Amino acid sequence: MKSQQSTQTMKPATAAKKLGVYLPATPASFQEGAVSRAELNELQTDPPQWLRELRLNGPHPRPVVASKLGVSIAGLARGGVTEALTTEQIEALKQERPEWLLKEQATQVEVRKEAARIKNLKQQKDAAKDSSQS
């Protein structure tokens, strides 16, 4: 006997996160209903005008803001940025180059260097382990 496969759905907040948009800025119709996997795929492959506009101009959710500024989400919070920002606001911050932003960008560079160093070290250890087992 075949069981009928149910459609996999997600909450609008989850779909917004996967789309990289700020949920309160999405249309009410998006915020009010569940989003199926097929609908999400359709939004990703052929985004409607509202989605293209949000991705271009914002407001952007904090992970996107952090990425555009080259800092961590915690760095945003330390800098006092707790709300979604528009592309215009992000560009203004980049132009102003406040002290907290420069400090957080430097911190992020160091974090990435350390992560790369650890990854390289692990690869070297794995390679040494593999060659000793041969």
Secondary structure, DSSP 8 states (H G I E B T S, - for coil): --------EE-HHHHHHHHT--GGGS-HHHHHS-EEHHHHHHHHHS--HHHHHHHHH--B-HHHHHHHHTS-HHHHHHTT--S-B-HHHHHHHHHH--HHHHHHHHHHHHHHHHHHHHHHHHHHHHHHHHHHH-
